[in-house]
């Protein structure tokens, strides 16, 4: 909560907290667009939620 309020006081619109989250947030800017398009197509394809549901890694 402290970090969010400090960001608000500094006038920041977005504040990403945590190293892992920060790396994930900037990875989109570093990844080539064709890879991002391919990944988004896989993630948002019909039936993708059913394939990546709970326990899908154990199959």
Secondary structure by P-SEA (a helix, b strand, c coil): caaaaaaaaaccccccccaaaaaaaaccccccaaaaaaaaaaaaccccccccccccccc
